Amino acid sequence: MIHPAVALITFGCAKNLVDSEVMLGLLARSGYRFVSDPERADIVILNTCGFIRPSRDEADSAIAEALARKRRRGGTVVVAGCYVQRSRDALRLRYPDVDAWVGVCDFDKIVAAVRTERFRPGSRAFLCGHDSPRVLSTPRGWAYLKVSEGCSHECAFCAIPAIKGPYRSRSVSSIVREAESLAARGVREIVLISQDTTFFGRDRGRTDGLAALLGRLVRIEELAWIRFLYGYPGEISDGLLEAMAHPKVCRYLDIPFQHADPGIVRRMRRTFSAERALRLIEKIRRRLPGVSLRTSVIVGFPGEGGREFERLAAFVRQARFDHLGVFTYSREEGTPAYGLGDRVPQATKERRRERILQIQAGLSTASAARFVGRTVETIIEGPWEASRRLLVGRTRGQAPEVDGVVLIDRPPAWTDLGEPMTEVEITHSDVYDLHGRIISDRLSR
């Protein structure tokens, strides 16, 4: 029997990507084959994000495009993910020609969905285990590893708890077994992900659960780097910082502070205003010399006037983050902040976003320049899409898909079958990226 060809397109975060990899694993186990071009597929699966309005707009465009393709040449369209979980009934009415809907509770039923068989929806968000099949879609040297599902925080702007339910950790033994399996497949860097990875184990009654998990993972000989995303500021404990001092753990922290003005922080139902956040940052840098810090902030939250925004801008200048992301506030139905309205005009939000990005550009330029003349361990991801003469890689201080990269002169003898870890001399830098040349022969071993 020749199974139809499947194209799976993922939107949103790295957690969605892992869910897609598991769906691909389940389909592969049932004999399905995969294509990257939806035009060549018999079945198109869209794994959507429903977090904020722009994400849903992107998903709507993709659904409309997939259905237009179906009208032209036939086939099956399956829509999955957070958007389905959040708005299933409305989506069914809007897109009656979609063949199957798969919410976040039902990723393990993807085979039934593509066969358009009926299945009973699950009652809680699907959480993969070490025995879940995965087709890795990341570059050869690294992979994501999801450690939990859901979130138990009550941030006023966030719909994740309503979509995915409360925080639920995997067992340490399951995570270690999956990490061992990934290492045996040639993965040298694992990136632990969840909505709040520093909360890991709290739902099971463990304190410093992430520190204990890191202590187990560093024993896996084949792993070179261990990174985790993301950190809630109130959970950056002394025990965690001690665990991060191990040579295998990347000295990298992504801590979404979201804002700095005390009044805005309270309305957001967060806990760290500028003064407290700066003390934590100072402590982290003292305990982990050379650490790279990333944050994300939201501009335009209800009640953010000029004074509140200037406090945020001052905080960004003082904190000197290596990497930073800025989001404009999206009013989301079902969140605690929805009743506050959306008082800041969109044009003002965009101006404030650009202002923060301009401040951060100067800080990021200075941060990158510190590496010029140094030799750094780098993981090679492969040829750079914009030029085959260059390779693209990352240092310990650069998380995949969100930070800058290292652009490397491609050696004549380079082969993608070699060891992905190498030493690179940084020759120059720009605002976000580093540039360098390989000085180690490990790629050819």
Residue pairs with C-beta under 8 A, 6 or more apart in sequence:
1 31
3 30
3 31
3 32
3 33
4 32
4 41
4 42
4 43
4 75
4 76
4 114
5 32
5 33
5 34
5 35
5 40
5 41
5 42
5 43
6 24
6 27
6 32
6 33
6 34
6 35
6 41
6 42
6 43
6 44
6 45
6 114
7 34
7 35
7 36
7 37
7 38
7 40
7 41
7 43
7 44
7 45
8 20
8 23
8 24
8 34
8 44
8 45
8 47
9 38
9 44
9 45
9 46
9 47
9 62
10 16
10 17
10 20
10 47
10 137
11 46
11 47
11 48
11 49
11 55
11 58
11 59
11 62
11 81
12 47
12 48
12 49
12 51
12 55
12 81
12 82
13 49
13 51
14 144
14 191
14 193
14 229
14 400
14 401
15 144
15 146
15 193
15 194
15 195
16 47
16 49
16 81
16 82
17 137
17 138
17 144
18 128
18 134
18 144
18 145
18 146
18 193
19 47
19 80
19 81
19 104
19 107
19 126
19 128
20 47
20 137
21 134
21 135
21 136
21 137
22 107
22 108
22 128
22 132
22 133
22 134
23 45
23 47
23 80
23 107
23 110
24 34
24 134
24 135
24 137
25 132
25 133
25 134
25 135
26 108
26 110
26 111
26 132
26 133
27 34
27 110
27 111
27 114
28 34
28 133
28 135
29 133
30 111
32 43
32 114
34 135
35 41
38 44
38 66
38 69
39 69
39 73
41 75
42 75
42 76
43 75
43 76
43 77
43 78
43 114
44 66
44 69
44 70
44 75
44 76
44 77
44 78
45 78
45 79
45 80
45 110
45 114
46 59
46 62
46 63
46 66
46 77
46 78
46 79
46 80
46 81
47 80
47 81
48 55
48 56
48 59
48 62
48 79
48 80
48 81
48 82
48 83
48 84
49 55
49 56
49 58
49 59
49 81
49 82
49 83
50 56
50 59
50 81
50 82
50 83
50 84
50 85
50 86
50 87
50 159
50 163
51 82
51 159
51 160
51 163
52 159
52 327
52 330
52 332
53 330
53 332
54 330
55 83
56 83
56 87
59 79
59 81
59 83
63 77
63 79
63 91
63 95
63 98
64 95
66 77
67 77
67 95
67 97
67 98
69 75
70 76
70 77
70 97
71 97
76 99
76 100
76 114
76 116
77 97
77 98
77 99
78 98
78 99
78 100
78 101
78 102
78 110
78 113
78 114
79 91
79 95
79 98
79 100
79 101
79 102
80 101
80 102
80 103
80 106
80 107
80 110
80 113
81 102
81 103
81 104
82 104
82 163
82 164
83 91
84 91
84 101
84 102
84 103
84 104
85 103
85 104
85 105
85 125
85 163
85 164
86 159
86 162
86 163
88 101
88 103
91 98
91 101
92 98
92 101
99 116
100 113
100 114
100 116
101 113
102 109
102 110
102 113
103 121
103 122
104 125
104 126
104 163
104 164
105 121
105 122
105 123
105 124
105 125
105 126
106 113
106 119
106 121
106 122
106 126
107 126
108 122
108 126
108 132
109 119
109 122
112 118
112 119
113 119
124 165
124 168
125 149
125 150
125 163
125 164
125 165
125 168
126 149
127 146
127 148
127 149
127 168
127 170
128 134
128 146
129 170
129 174
129 178
130 174
130 175
130 177
130 178
130 181
136 143
136 185
136 187
138 144
138 400
139 381
139 382
139 420
140 186
140 381
140 382
140 416
140 420
141 186
141 187
141 188
141 189
141 379
141 380
141 381
141 420
141 421
142 187
142 188
142 189
142 190
142 191
142 225
142 379
142 381
142 400
142 420
143 182
143 187
143 189
143 190
143 191
144 190
144 191
144 193
145 175
145 178
145 179
145 182
145 190
145 191
145 192
145 193
146 170
146 193
146 194
147 169
147 170
147 175
147 192
147 193
147 194
147 197
147 200
147 213
148 167
148 168
148 169
148 170
148 194
148 195
148 197
148 199
148 200
148 203
149 164
149 165
149 167
149 168
149 194
149 195
150 160
150 161
150 164
150 165
150 166
150 167
150 168
150 195
151 158
151 160
151 161
151 164
151 166
151 167
151 195
151 196
151 199
152 161
152 166
152 167
152 199
152 202
152 203
153 161
153 196
153 199
153 232
153 269
154 161
154 269
154 336
155 258
155 268
155 269
155 270
156 267
156 268
156 269
156 335
156 336
156 337
156 340
157 258
157 268
157 298
157 301
157 329
157 330
157 332
157 335
157 337
158 332
158 335
159 332
159 334
159 335
160 195
162 334
162 335
164 195
166 203
167 194
167 195
167 196
167 199
167 202
167 203
168 203
169 200
169 201
169 202
169 203
169 204
169 209
172 201
172 209
172 212
172 213
172 216
175 192
175 213
175 217
176 213
176 216
176 217
176 220
179 190
179 217
179 220
179 223
180 220
182 190
183 190
183 220
183 221
183 222
183 223
184 222
186 420
187 222
187 223
188 222
188 223
188 224
188 225
188 379
188 420
188 421
189 223
189 224
189 225
189 226
189 227
189 379
190 217
190 223
190 225
190 226
190 227
191 227
191 228
191 229
191 399
191 400
192 210
192 213
192 226
192 227
192 228
192 229
193 228
193 229
193 230
194 200
194 230
195 230
196 230
196 231
196 232
196 235
197 210
197 228
197 229
197 230
197 231
198 210
198 228
198 230
198 231
198 232
198 235
198 236
198 240
199 232
199 235
200 209
200 210
200 213
201 207
201 208
201 209
201 210
201 212
201 213
202 209
206 212
207 237
208 237
208 239
208 240
210 228
210 240
210 243
211 237
211 239
211 240
211 242
211 243
212 243
214 226
214 228
214 240
214 243
214 244
214 246
214 249
215 243
215 246
217 223
217 226
217 248
218 226
218 246
218 248
218 249
223 248
224 248
224 377
224 379
224 421
225 248
225 249
225 250
225 379
225 396
226 248
226 249
226 250
227 249
227 250
227 252
227 396
227 399
229 254
229 399
230 254
230 255
230 256
231 253
231 254
231 255
232 255
232 256
233 255
233 257
233 271
233 272
233 276
233 277
233 280
234 271
234 272
236 253
236 255
236 280
236 284
238 287
241 283
241 284
241 287
241 288
242 287
243 249
244 251
244 253
244 288
245 287
245 288
250 396
250 397
251 288
251 290
251 291
251 292
251 396
251 397
252 291
252 292
252 293
252 294
252 396
252 397
252 398
252 399
253 284
253 291
253 292
253 293
253 294
254 293
254 294
254 295
254 296
254 323
254 399
254 402
255 280
255 293
255 294
255 295
256 295
256 296
256 297
257 270
257 272
257 277
257 295
257 296
257 297
257 315
258 265
258 268
258 270
258 296
258 297
258 298
259 265
259 268
259 270
259 273
259 297
259 298
259 301
259 304
259 308
259 312
260 273
260 274
260 277
260 297
260 311
260 312
260 314
260 315
260 316
261 273
261 274
261 304
261 307
261 308
261 309
261 311
261 312
262 273
262 274
263 303
263 308
264 301
264 303
264 304
264 308
264 312
265 271
265 272
265 273
267 301
267 302
267 303
267 337
267 340
268 298
268 301
268 337
269 336
272 280
274 311
274 314
274 315
274 318
277 315
277 319
278 315
278 318
278 319
281 293
281 319
284 291
284 293
285 291
285 293
290 397
292 322
292 323
292 367
292 396
292 397
292 398
293 319
293 321
293 322
293 323
294 321
294 322
294 323
294 324
294 325
294 399
294 402
294 403
295 319
295 321
295 323
295 324
295 325
296 324
296 325
296 326
296 327
297 312
297 316
297 324
297 325
297 326
297 327
297 356
298 326
298 327
298 328
298 329
299 309
299 312
299 326
299 327
299 328
299 329
299 344
299 349
299 352
299 353
299 356
300 328
300 329
300 344
300 346
300 348
300 349
300 352
301 329
301 337
301 344
302 329
302 337
302 340
302 341
302 342
302 343
302 344
303 340
303 343
304 312
304 329
304 344
304 352
309 352
309 355
312 356
313 355
313 356
313 359
316 324
316 356
316 359
316 360
316 363
317 359
317 363
320 363
320 367
321 360
321 363
322 363
322 364
322 367
322 397
322 403
323 364
323 398
323 399
323 402
323 403
323 404
324 356
324 357
324 360
324 363
324 364
325 402
326 353
326 356
326 357
326 360
327 353
328 346
328 349
328 350
328 352
328 353
329 342
329 344
329 349
331 337
331 338
331 341
331 342
332 338
361 431
364 404
364 431
364 432
365 429
365 430
365 431
368 404
368 429
368 430
368 431
368 432
368 433
368 434
369 429
371 395
371 426
371 429
371 434
372 426
372 427
372 428
372 429
373 425
373 426
374 425
374 426
375 423
375 424
375 425
375 426
375 439
376 395
376 396
376 406
376 423
376 424
376 426
376 436
377 395
377 396
377 421
377 422
377 423
377 424
378 393
378 394
378 395
378 406
378 408
378 421
378 422
378 423
378 424
378 436
379 393
379 394
379 420
379 421
380 391
380 392
380 393
380 408
380 420
380 421
380 422
380 443
381 391
381 392
381 393
381 394
381 400
381 405
381 420
382 391
382 392
382 416
383 390
383 391
383 392
383 410
384 390
384 391
384 392
384 407
385 392
388 410
389 409
389 410
390 407
390 408
390 409
390 410
391 407
391 408
391 409
391 410
391 414
392 405
392 406
392 407
392 408
393 405
393 406
393 408
393 422
393 424
394 400
394 403
394 405
394 406
395 406
395 434
397 403
398 404
398 405
398 406
403 432
404 431
404 432
404 433
404 434
405 433
405 434
406 424
406 426
406 433
406 434
406 435
406 436
407 433
407 434
407 435
407 436
408 424
408 435
408 436
408 437
408 438
409 436
409 437
409 438
411 438
411 443
413 443
413 444
414 443
414 444
415 443
415 444
418 442
418 443
418 444
418 445
419 442
419 443
419 445
421 442
422 438
422 440
422 442
422 443
423 438
423 439
423 440
423 442
424 436
424 437
424 438
424 439
424 440
425 436
425 437
425 438
425 439
426 434
426 435
426 436
427 435
427 436
427 437
428 434
428 435
429 435
